[in-house]
Amino acid sequence: MPLAPARYGFAGDHTGETPAPTSNALTTLIKLDSNENPFGPSPHAIKAMQAVLATCSDYPDDDASTLRLKLAEHHGVQVEQILVAGGLTEFLGMLARAFLAPGLNALTSQRSFIVYRLATEAAGAQLIEMPMLQDGFDLGGIAAAVNRNTRLIFLANPNNPTGTMVTADDIDHLLESIPEQVVVLDEAYYEFAQDFAARRGITYSRSLDYVRKGRNVVVLRTFSKVHGLAGARVGYGVASVDLIARISRQRSMYCVSILAQAGALAALEDSAHIRKAVENNTHESQRLYRALSEIGYAVTPTWGSFLYCDIGRGASNFAEQLRVEGIAIRPLDQWGAPEAVRITVGTPEQNDALLRAMTKLKNS
């Protein structure tokens, strides 16, 4: 029996997962390759998930009603403007199925989140990737590339993997220039970027204001980053009632587990854990930026929880050498940057180990 070609793969090479250790020597591997929270989940989230273990024989609330209500209150929108999914990877697939088809296209930038391409191609559509300007988005170029077949514009803000950010004013101008297309504002690293912006005197995001005003915008947020629940798989979108209704028709039943819903509800309320992760990231990312620059690496200032680093040599081989030292980072060959890596900001102790290893490799 012939099988349909696999177009929507989510192996580790695509999504940033680290392969399981192949020997006891790697069981203490420091994972700085997937932009996970180095402090793990909120203790309250762990307790909440443990408390519902006995109910896992039941199906979860299909609509994630309580979580949607809390998110709506948190963001000041209607509950009908919130849709929860099993992570943003799933949500992006839903978006693509809702708006794209053969003959249509979506737009984004080069060196952006690789799942935009996977989701678009799975829908049979074309992803047009515009060149970057100094590791940042060329919004003017993106707007100029819109044509009658364009349905979606994907903007990761901050961008993954470069860590660069587009200001709220720049997004305002983009939305004014392309009012008919749906702009997807992927704010997976929102909390980190917002803290940087406040310290730097810059307005980072007005995304939820666009939603409240009924603009053609879908805002994406996740529990995988600052909340430390990447393994639980919880992400959500905020948009107009009409857009959410259209996207929700693509949702699988029971896609957010009982454990995930309980953990997300508790994580949302744990402001101390969020603050700990954000403050560590703000301080340690700046320390890493200075130290790596002094060692001789070309580092891009970040607005997220990771650093984009041009190492001046083959990234995959460099990452393999660093793995021998007990540290995992992400080589960016698949993003069209064969001499660049992405490094998650870890704890001070993890970052110290990283700096020792990268100094050793620089001098070897």
Backbone hydrogen bonds in HBPLUS format (Angstrom, degrees):
<---DONOR---> <-ACCEPTOR-->    atom                        ^
c    i                          cat <-CA-CA->   ^        H-A-AA   ^      H-
h    n   atom  resd res      DA  || num        DHA   H-A  angle D-A-AA Bond
n    s   type  num  typ     dist DA aas  dist angle  dist       angle   num
A0014-HIS N   A0011-ALA O   2.89 MM   3  5.63 150.9  1.98 122.6 130.6     1
A0015-THR N   A0011-ALA O   3.27 MM   4  6.55 162.8  2.30 154.9 159.5     2
A0016-GLY N   A0012-GLY O   3.06 MM   4  5.38 148.8  2.16 142.8 144.8     3
A0026-LEU N   A0023-SER O   3.07 MM   3  5.76 159.8  2.11 117.4 122.8     4
A0027-THR N   A0024-ASN O   3.24 MM   3  5.33 170.8  2.25 109.1 111.4     5
A0029-LEU N   A0026-LEU O   3.08 MM   3  5.14 151.5  2.16 117.4 115.0     6
A0030-ILE N   A0326-GLY O   2.86 MM 296  6.12 175.7  1.86 152.2 152.3     7
A0328-ALA N   A0030-ILE O   2.89 MM 298  6.12 169.4  1.90 160.9 160.8     8
A0032-LEU N   A0328-ALA O   2.84 MM 296  5.41 144.2  1.96 141.5 152.6     9
A0344-THR N   A0032-LEU O   2.94 MM 312  4.48 175.8  1.94 121.8 123.1    10
A0040-GLY N   A0037-ASN O   3.02 MM   3  5.37 165.8  2.04 115.8 120.2    11
A0045-ALA N   A0042-SER O   2.93 MM   3  5.00 120.9  2.29  98.1 113.5    12
A0046-ILE N   A0042-SER O   3.02 MM   4  6.43 156.2  2.08 155.7 162.0    13
A0047-LYS N   A0043-PRO O   3.02 MM   4  6.24 162.2  2.05 145.9 150.6    14
A0048-ALA N   A0044-HIS O   2.90 MM   4  6.06 155.8  1.95 144.0 151.0    15
A0049-MET N   A0045-ALA O   2.93 MM   4  6.14 156.1  1.99 149.5 155.3    16
A0050-GLN N   A0046-ILE O   2.94 MM   4  6.17 157.8  1.99 149.8 156.3    17
A0051-ALA N   A0047-LYS O   2.98 MM   4  6.16 144.9  2.11 142.9 152.4    18
A0052-VAL N   A0049-MET O   3.26 MM   3  5.47 144.4  2.39 101.5 110.7    19
A0053-LEU N   A0050-GLN O   3.34 MM   3  5.36 166.0  2.36 104.7 108.7    20
A0055-THR N   A0052-VAL O   2.94 MM   3  5.39 153.1  2.02 114.0 122.6    21
A0056-CYS N   A0053-LEU O   3.15 MM   3  5.48 165.9  2.17 116.5 118.0    22
A0058-ASP N   A0055-THR O   2.94 MM   3  5.73 165.7  1.96 124.4 129.2    23
A0064-ALA N   A0061-ASP O   3.03 MM   3  5.18 156.9  2.08 109.1 116.5    24
A0068-ARG N   A0064-ALA O   2.84 MM   4  6.02 163.0  1.87 162.0 167.9    25
A0069-LEU N   A0065-SER O   2.94 MM   4  6.11 156.3  1.99 147.7 154.1    26
A0070-LYS N   A0066-THR O   3.01 MM   4  6.27 161.5  2.05 149.6 154.0    27
A0071-LEU N   A0067-LEU O   2.91 MM   4  6.11 158.8  1.96 151.6 157.7    28
A0072-ALA N   A0068-ARG O   2.85 MM   4  6.02 154.1  1.92 146.9 154.2    29
A0073-GLU N   A0069-LEU O   2.99 MM   4  6.26 158.7  2.04 149.2 154.5    30
A0074-HIS N   A0070-LYS O   2.87 MM   4  6.02 155.8  1.93 144.4 152.0    31
A0075-HIS N   A0071-LEU O   2.95 MM   4  6.10 148.5  2.05 146.9 153.7    32
A0076-GLY N   A0072-ALA O   2.84 MM   4  5.72 119.0  2.22 140.0 154.4    33
A0077-VAL N   A0072-ALA O   3.05 MM   5  4.99 159.1  2.09 138.4 143.5    34
A0081-GLN N   A0078-GLN O   2.93 MM   3  5.31 159.8  1.98 111.4 117.6    35
A0082-ILE N   A0079-VAL O   3.20 MM   3  5.52 159.4  2.24 115.8 116.1    36
A0239-ALA N   A0081-GLN O   3.08 MM 158  5.29 153.2  2.15 137.9 146.3    37
A0083-LEU N   A0237-GLY O   3.05 MM 154  5.31 153.6  2.12 149.9 153.9    38
A0237-GLY N   A0083-LEU O   2.85 MM 154  5.31 155.6  1.91 150.1 157.9    39
A0085-ALA N   A0235-GLY O   2.78 MM 150  5.40 172.6  1.79 159.1 158.9    40
A0087-GLY N   A0085-ALA O   2.85 MM   2  5.51 138.9  2.02 101.2  90.1    41
A0235-GLY N   A0085-ALA O   3.09 MM 150  5.40 166.2  2.11 140.3 142.2    42
A0091-PHE N   A0087-GLY O   3.19 MM   4  6.52 156.9  2.25 140.4 147.3    43
A0092-LEU N   A0088-LEU O   2.83 MM   4  5.96 158.4  1.88 150.5 154.3    44
A0093-GLY N   A0089-THR O   3.23 MM   4  6.51 150.4  2.32 140.9 148.4    45
A0094-MET N   A0090-GLU O   3.00 MM   4  6.36 151.4  2.08 150.1 158.2    46
A0095-LEU N   A0091-PHE O   2.90 MM   4  6.24 156.2  1.96 151.6 158.0    47
A0096-ALA N   A0092-LEU O   3.01 MM   4  6.22 163.2  2.04 148.1 152.1    48
A0097-ARG N   A0093-GLY O   3.04 MM   4  6.25 161.9  2.07 148.1 152.7    49
A0098-ALA N   A0094-MET O   2.93 MM   4  6.06 144.4  2.06 144.7 154.8    50
A0099-PHE N   A0095-LEU O   3.07 MM   4  6.24 145.1  2.20 151.7 159.1    51
A0100-LEU N   A0096-ALA O   2.83 MM   4  5.22 152.3  1.91 146.2 151.4    52
A0104-LEU N   A0101-ALA O   2.99 MM   3  5.62 159.3  2.04 146.4 148.0    53
A0126-GLN N   A0104-LEU O   3.08 MM  22  6.49 162.9  2.11 147.0 151.6    54
A0105-ASN N   A0149-ASN O   2.89 MM  44  5.82 156.6  1.95 143.9 140.0    55
A0151-ARG N   A0105-ASN O   2.99 MM  46  6.28 159.4  2.03 173.6 172.3    56
A0106-ALA N   A0126-GLN O   2.89 MM  20  6.37 150.6  1.98 158.5 166.7    57
A0128-ILE N   A0106-ALA O   2.83 MM  22  6.17 171.0  1.84 163.8 164.2    58
A0107-LEU N   A0152-LEU O   2.89 MM  45  6.34 152.6  1.96 144.8 153.1    59
A0154-PHE N   A0107-LEU O   2.80 MM  47  6.20 159.8  1.84 172.0 173.8    60
A0108-THR N   A0128-ILE O   3.00 MM  20  6.37 149.8  2.10 164.1 163.9    61
A0130-MET N   A0108-THR O   2.93 MM  22  6.33 167.6  1.95 145.7 144.3    62
A0110-GLN N   A0130-MET O   2.74 MM  20  5.55 154.2  1.81 156.2 148.3    63
A0116-TYR N   A0113-PHE O   3.18 MM   3  6.06 159.6  2.22 123.2 127.9    64
A0118-LEU N   A0114-ILE O   3.35 MM   4  6.72 162.7  2.38 144.6 149.2    65
A0119-ALA N   A0115-VAL O   2.84 MM   4  5.86 171.1  1.85 153.1 155.1    66
A0120-THR N   A0116-TYR O   3.05 MM   4  6.08 161.0  2.09 142.3 148.1    67
A0121-GLU N   A0117-ARG O   2.92 MM   4  6.01 171.2  1.93 155.9 158.5    68
A0122-ALA N   A0118-LEU O   2.99 MM   4  6.06 146.1  2.11 140.4 150.0    69
A0123-ALA N   A0119-ALA O   3.23 MM   4  6.48 136.2  2.43 139.1 149.0    70
A0123-ALA N   A0120-THR O   3.13 MM   3  5.30 133.7  2.36  98.8 111.0    71
A0125-ALA N   A0120-THR O   3.13 MM   5  5.48 151.7  2.22 156.8 148.1    72
A0124-GLY N   A0121-GLU O   2.95 MM   3  4.91 156.6  2.00 102.9 109.5    73
A0133-LEU N   A0136-GLY O   2.82 MM   3  5.13 164.6  1.85 146.2 150.6    74
A0136-GLY N   A0133-LEU O   2.93 MM   3  5.13 155.7  1.99 110.0 117.9    75
A0142-ILE N   A0138-ASP O   2.95 MM   4  6.28 152.8  2.02 151.0 159.6    76
A0143-ALA N   A0139-LEU O   2.89 MM   4  6.10 164.5  1.92 150.3 153.9    77
A0144-ALA N   A0140-GLY O   2.98 MM   4  6.15 156.4  2.03 145.0 151.7    78
A0145-ALA N   A0141-GLY O   3.08 MM   4  6.18 132.6  2.31 137.4 148.8    79
A0145-ALA N   A0142-ILE O   3.17 MM   3  5.19 133.4  2.40  95.9 108.4    80
A0146-VAL N   A0143-ALA O   3.30 MM   3  5.54 159.3  2.34 105.4 111.5    81
A0150-THR N   A0147-ASN O   3.00 MM   3  5.41 169.4  2.02 119.9 122.9    82
A0182-VAL N   A0151-ARG O   3.19 MM  31  6.24 162.9  2.22 148.5 146.8    83
A0153-ILE N   A0182-VAL O   2.94 MM  29  6.34 143.6  2.07 156.4 159.1    84
A0184-VAL N   A0153-ILE O   2.73 MM  31  5.90 169.7  1.74 164.3 168.1    85
A0155-LEU N   A0184-VAL O   2.89 MM  29  5.99 162.2  1.92 171.1 170.6    86
A0186-ASP N   A0155-LEU O   2.86 MM  31  5.92 157.2  1.91 146.0 152.5    87
A0157-ASN N   A0186-ASP O   2.87 MM  29  5.86 164.9  1.89 146.9 151.7    88
A0159-ASN N   A0164-THR O   2.76 MM   5  5.42 162.8  1.79 159.1 164.0    89
A0163-GLY N   A0159-ASN O   2.72 MM   4  5.03 149.0  1.81 143.5 149.2    90
A0303-TRP N   A0163-GLY O   2.84 MM 140  5.43 132.9  2.07 137.2 151.0    91
A0171-ILE N   A0167-THR O   3.09 MM   4  6.46 153.7  2.16 148.9 156.3    92
A0168-ALA N   A0203-THR O   3.13 MM  35  5.84 176.2  2.13 147.7 146.6    93
A0172-ASP N   A0168-ALA O   2.88 MM   4  6.16 154.8  1.95 149.7 157.1    94
A0173-HIS N   A0169-ASP O   3.13 MM   4  6.47 159.1  2.18 149.3 152.6    95
A0174-LEU N   A0170-ASP O   3.07 MM   4  6.35 155.5  2.14 144.4 151.3    96
A0175-LEU N   A0171-ILE O   2.94 MM   4  6.18 167.5  1.96 160.8 162.4    97
A0176-GLU N   A0172-ASP O   3.10 MM   4  6.35 153.1  2.17 148.8 156.3    98
A0177-SER N   A0173-HIS O   3.15 MM   4  6.36 140.5  2.32 141.3 151.2    99
A0177-SER N   A0174-LEU O   3.03 MM   3  5.20 127.3  2.32  98.6 112.6   100
A0178-ILE N   A0174-LEU O   3.13 MM   4  6.42 134.2  2.35 149.3 161.4   101
A0183-VAL N   A0216-ASN O   2.98 MM  33  6.39 166.3  2.00 156.6 155.5   102
A0218-VAL N   A0183-VAL O   2.98 MM  35  6.32 157.6  2.03 148.1 151.1   103
A0185-LEU N   A0218-VAL O   2.83 MM  33  6.09 150.6  1.92 150.9 160.7   104
A0220-LEU N   A0185-LEU O   2.92 MM  35  6.13 168.5  1.94 148.9 148.7   105
A0187-GLU N   A0220-LEU O   2.90 MM  33  5.56 148.4  2.00 141.4 148.6   106
A0190-TYR N   A0187-GLU O   3.11 MM   3  4.96 147.5  2.22 119.4 114.6   107
A0193-ALA N   A0189-TYR O   3.08 MM   4  6.29 169.6  2.09 162.7 166.0   108
A0194-GLN N   A0190-TYR O   2.81 MM   4  5.94 159.8  1.85 161.2 167.2   109
A0195-ASP N   A0191-GLU O   3.23 MM   4  6.34 152.4  2.31 138.0 144.1   110
A0196-PHE N   A0192-PHE O   3.10 MM   4  6.42 164.7  2.13 151.5 155.4   111
A0197-ALA N   A0193-ALA O   2.86 MM   4  6.03 162.6  1.89 151.5 156.7   112
A0198-ALA N   A0194-GLN O   2.98 MM   4  6.16 157.8  2.03 145.2 150.5   113
A0199-ARG N   A0195-ASP O   3.13 MM   4  6.33 159.2  2.17 149.5 154.6   114
A0200-ARG N   A0196-PHE O   2.90 MM   4  6.06 139.4  2.06 145.7 157.9   115
A0201-GLY N   A0197-ALA O   2.86 MM   4  5.83 108.7  2.38 142.4 156.9   116
A0202-ILE N   A0197-ALA O   2.95 MM   5  4.84 167.9  1.96 139.6 142.3   117
A0209-ASP N   A0206-ARG O   3.00 MM   3  5.33 126.8  2.30 106.6 121.1   118
A0210-TYR N   A0206-ARG O   3.20 MM   4  6.64 148.5  2.31 152.4 161.5   119
A0210-TYR N   A0207-SER O   3.14 MM   3  5.27 121.6  2.50  96.3 110.0   120
A0211-VAL N   A0207-SER O   3.28 MM   4  6.70 152.1  2.36 143.2 150.2   121
A0212-ARG N   A0208-LEU O   2.97 MM   4  6.25 163.6  2.00 149.5 153.1   122
A0213-LYS N   A0209-ASP O   3.02 MM   4  6.20 139.7  2.18 143.1 153.7   123
A0215-ARG N   A0210-TYR O   2.89 MM   5  5.18 165.8  1.91 156.2 151.6   124
A0214-GLY N   A0211-VAL O   2.96 MM   3  5.10 161.2  1.99 109.1 114.5   125
A0217-VAL N   A0215-ARG O   2.85 MM   2  5.50 138.1  2.02 104.6  91.7   126
A0219-VAL N   A0238-VAL O   2.88 MM  19  5.04 175.2  1.88 153.8 153.4   127
A0238-VAL N   A0219-VAL O   2.81 MM  19  5.04 147.5  1.91 142.0 152.5   128
A0221-ARG N   A0236-TYR O   3.00 MM  15  5.55 166.2  2.01 160.1 163.6   129
A0236-TYR N   A0221-ARG O   2.94 MM  15  5.55 168.0  1.96 153.5 153.2   130
A0223-PHE N   A0234-VAL O   2.99 MM  11  5.61 163.2  2.02 165.8 160.9   131
A0229-LEU N   A0223-PHE O   2.93 MM   6  5.51 151.1  2.02 149.9 151.0   132
A0228-GLY N   A0225-LYS O   3.09 MM   3  5.31 148.8  2.19 107.1 116.4   133
A0232-ALA N   A0229-LEU O   3.03 MM   3  5.26 141.0  2.18 105.1 116.5   134
A0244-ILE N   A0240-SER O   2.95 MM   4  6.16 169.6  1.96 160.5 163.4   135
A0245-ALA N   A0241-VAL O   2.96 MM   4  6.10 156.6  2.01 146.5 153.2   136
A0246-ARG N   A0242-ASP O   3.07 MM   4  6.32 153.4  2.14 145.2 151.8   137
A0247-ILE N   A0243-LEU O   2.95 MM   4  6.23 164.7  1.98 155.4 159.2   138
A0248-SER N   A0244-ILE O   2.85 MM   4  5.89 160.2  1.89 152.0 157.7   139
A0250-GLN N   A0247-ILE O   2.94 MM   3  5.73 165.2  1.96 124.0 129.0   140
A0251-ARG N   A0248-SER O   3.10 MM   3  5.16 166.5  2.12 109.0 112.5   141
A0261-GLN N   A0257-SER O   2.96 MM   4  6.21 164.1  1.98 154.4 158.1   142
A0262-ALA N   A0258-ILE O   3.05 MM   4  6.21 164.3  2.08 150.6 154.9   143
A0263-GLY N   A0259-LEU O   2.91 MM   4  6.05 165.8  1.93 153.1 157.4   144
A0264-ALA N   A0260-ALA O   2.91 MM   4  5.99 161.0  1.94 149.3 154.6   145
A0265-LEU N   A0261-GLN O   3.07 MM   4  6.19 161.7  2.11 146.9 151.4   146
A0266-ALA N   A0262-ALA O   3.20 MM   4  6.43 163.3  2.23 149.3 153.1   147
A0267-ALA N   A0263-GLY O   2.88 MM   4  6.01 158.9  1.92 149.7 156.5   148
A0268-LEU N   A0264-ALA O   2.97 MM   4  6.03 154.5  2.03 149.5 154.8   149
A0269-GLU N   A0266-ALA O   3.18 MM   3  5.47 136.6  2.37 102.9 113.8   150
A0270-ASP N   A0267-ALA O   3.15 MM   3  5.21 150.2  2.24 102.4 111.2   151
A0271-SER N   A0269-GLU O   3.06 MM   2  5.83 127.6  2.35 107.7  92.8   152
A0274-ILE N   A0270-ASP O   3.26 MM   4  6.58 161.2  2.29 149.9 155.3   153
A0275-ARG N   A0271-SER O   2.87 MM   4  6.01 162.6  1.90 147.4 152.4   154
A0276-LYS N   A0272-ALA O   2.94 MM   4  6.12 153.9  2.01 143.9 151.0   155
A0277-ALA N   A0273-HIS O   3.10 MM   4  6.34 162.8  2.13 149.0 152.4   156
A0278-VAL N   A0274-ILE O   2.96 MM   4  6.20 164.0  1.99 155.4 160.0   157
A0279-GLU N   A0275-ARG O   2.88 MM   4  5.93 170.2  1.89 153.1 156.3   158
A0280-ASN N   A0276-LYS O   3.06 MM   4  6.10 161.1  2.09 144.9 150.5   159
A0281-ASN N   A0277-ALA O   3.02 MM   4  6.13 159.2  2.06 143.0 149.2   160
A0282-THR N   A0278-VAL O   2.89 MM   4  6.12 162.7  1.92 155.9 160.1   161
A0283-HIS N   A0279-GLU O   3.11 MM   4  6.24 171.3  2.12 150.6 152.8   162
A0284-GLU N   A0280-ASN O   2.80 MM   4  5.78 165.9  1.82 156.4 160.3   163
A0285-SER N   A0281-ASN O   2.90 MM   4  5.59 156.1  1.96 140.1 146.7   164
A0287-ARG N   A0283-HIS O   3.07 MM   4  6.35 152.8  2.15 145.7 154.0   165
A0288-LEU N   A0284-GLU O   2.82 MM   4  5.99 163.6  1.85 151.1 155.2   166
A0289-TYR N   A0285-SER O   2.90 MM   4  6.01 155.1  1.97 140.7 148.2   167
A0290-ARG N   A0286-GLN O   3.08 MM   4  6.27 165.2  2.10 146.9 149.8   168
A0291-ALA N   A0287-ARG O   2.95 MM   4  6.12 170.3  1.96 153.0 156.2   169
A0292-LEU N   A0288-LEU O   2.82 MM   4  5.79 170.4  1.83 153.9 157.2   170
A0293-SER N   A0289-TYR O   3.08 MM   4  6.04 151.8  2.16 139.2 147.2   171
A0294-GLU N   A0290-ARG O   2.96 MM   4  6.18 154.0  2.03 147.6 154.7   172
A0295-ILE N   A0291-ALA O   2.99 MM   4  6.28 145.9  2.11 145.0 154.4   173
A0296-GLY N   A0292-LEU O   3.18 MM   4  6.43 136.8  2.37 136.1 146.5   174
A0297-TYR N   A0292-LEU O   3.00 MM   5  5.58 164.0  2.02 157.8 152.5   175
A0296-GLY N   A0293-SER O   3.10 MM   3  5.15 128.9  2.38  94.5 108.0   176
A0298-ALA N   A0310-ASP O   3.22 MM  12  5.04 160.3  2.26 158.5 152.6   177
A0310-ASP N   A0298-ALA O   2.74 MM  12  5.04 162.3  1.77 162.1 160.0   178
A0300-THR N   A0308-TYR O   2.97 MM   8  5.54 165.5  1.99 165.5 169.4   179
A0345-VAL N   A0305-SER O   3.01 MM  40  5.62 172.9  2.02 133.4 132.9   180
A0307-LEU N   A0343-ILE O   2.75 MM  36  5.10 149.3  1.84 138.0 147.8   181
A0343-ILE N   A0307-LEU O   2.86 MM  36  5.10 160.0  1.90 146.3 153.1   182
A0309-CYS N   A0341-VAL O   2.90 MM  32  5.33 172.0  1.90 163.9 165.3   183
A0341-VAL N   A0309-CYS O   2.85 MM  32  5.33 155.5  1.91 147.7 155.3   184
A0311-ILE N   A0339-GLU O   2.87 MM  28  5.83 147.5  1.98 156.6 167.4   185
A0318-PHE N   A0314-GLY O   3.10 MM   4  6.23 155.1  2.17 144.9 152.6   186
A0315-ALA N   A0338-PRO O   2.83 MM  23  5.67 168.0  1.84 159.7 155.8   187
A0319-ALA N   A0315-ALA O   2.82 MM   4  6.04 159.8  1.86 153.8 158.8   188
A0320-GLU N   A0316-SER O   3.03 MM   4  6.28 150.6  2.12 143.6 151.5   189
A0321-GLN N   A0317-ASN O   2.99 MM   4  6.28 154.0  2.06 146.6 153.4   190
A0322-LEU N   A0318-PHE O   2.91 MM   4  6.20 152.7  1.98 149.5 157.6   191
A0323-ARG N   A0319-ALA O   2.90 MM   4  6.07 143.6  2.04 140.4 150.4   192
A0324-VAL N   A0320-GLU O   3.18 MM   4  6.51 143.8  2.31 141.1 149.3   193
A0325-GLU N   A0322-LEU O   2.95 MM   3  5.01 128.7  2.22  95.0 109.4   194
A0327-ILE N   A0322-LEU O   3.14 MM   5  5.61 162.4  2.17 135.3 135.7   195
A0326-GLY N   A0323-ARG O   2.82 MM   3  4.88 156.1  1.88 104.3 111.2   196
A0330-ARG N   A0342-ARG O   3.06 MM  12  5.06 171.7  2.07 159.1 157.0   197
A0342-ARG N   A0330-ARG O   2.80 MM  12  5.06 154.6  1.86 143.2 151.9   198
A0332-LEU N   A0340-ALA O   3.02 MM   8  5.62 152.0  2.10 161.5 152.7   199
A0335-TRP N   A0332-LEU O   3.04 MM   3  5.23 145.0  2.17 103.7 114.4   200
A0337-ALA N   A0332-LEU O   3.10 MM   5  5.32 155.6  2.16 149.2 146.0   201
A0336-GLY N   A0333-ASP O   2.96 MM   3  5.31 158.2  2.01 117.2 119.5   202
A0340-ALA N   A0337-ALA O   3.13 MM   3  5.41 155.7  2.19 124.8 122.0   203
A0351-ASN N   A0347-THR O   2.87 MM   4  6.06 163.2  1.90 160.3 165.3   204
A0352-ASP N   A0348-PRO O   2.91 MM   4  6.10 146.9  2.02 143.2 152.0   205
A0353-ALA N   A0349-GLU O   3.16 MM   4  6.44 158.2  2.21 145.9 150.6   206
A0354-LEU N   A0350-GLN O   2.96 MM   4  6.28 154.0  2.03 146.4 154.2   207
A0355-LEU N   A0351-ASN O   2.93 MM   4  6.15 162.7  1.96 150.3 153.8   208
A0356-ARG N   A0352-ASP O   3.03 MM   4  6.30 156.7  2.09 148.7 154.9   209
A0357-ALA N   A0353-ALA O   3.05 MM   4  6.26 162.7  2.08 149.3 153.8   210
A0358-MET N   A0354-LEU O   2.84 MM   4  6.06 162.0  1.87 157.1 162.4   211
A0359-THR N   A0355-LEU O   2.93 MM   4  5.93 147.4  2.04 141.2 149.5   212
A0360-LYS N   A0356-ARG O   3.03 MM   4  6.22 156.7  2.08 143.4 149.9   213
A0361-LEU N   A0357-ALA O   2.98 MM   4  6.28 157.8  2.03 148.4 153.8   214
A0362-LYS N   A0358-MET O   2.99 MM   4  6.02 147.4  2.10 134.7 143.6   215
A0363-ASN N   A0359-THR O   3.08 MM   4  6.26 146.8  2.19 145.6 153.6   216
A0364-SER N   A0361-LEU O   3.31 MM   3  5.04 152.8  2.39  93.2 101.1   217
